[in-house]
Amino acid sequence: MEKLLMLSTPLLMISALPQTHRLITTKKSGDISRLTYCLTWLGVLLLAIDSYQAQDVSLALTNTVSFFMLTINLILIFIYAKNR
């Protein structure tokens, strides 16, 4: 189980980077579901809170980094949606 966590941690932490890159380079967010991103953002936030309460440092770090990456993407999505 620990090996799976070691593999999943970096994958989850960097999973938002391709979308971030695309948002920044195209400055378009019309084809991205805001609802899906908001629900994912909320889910990761709740996982981060739960992992902090459980004092699971590796999961807390993973979920916190993922939360911040998703936050950046959400901000970009809403900024570029206004620029249409």
Summary of the structure (lengths in Angstrom):
residues: 84
radius of gyration: 14.1
end to end distance: 45.6
largest distance: 45.6
contacts: 216
relative contact order: 0.20
helix: 82%
strand: 0%
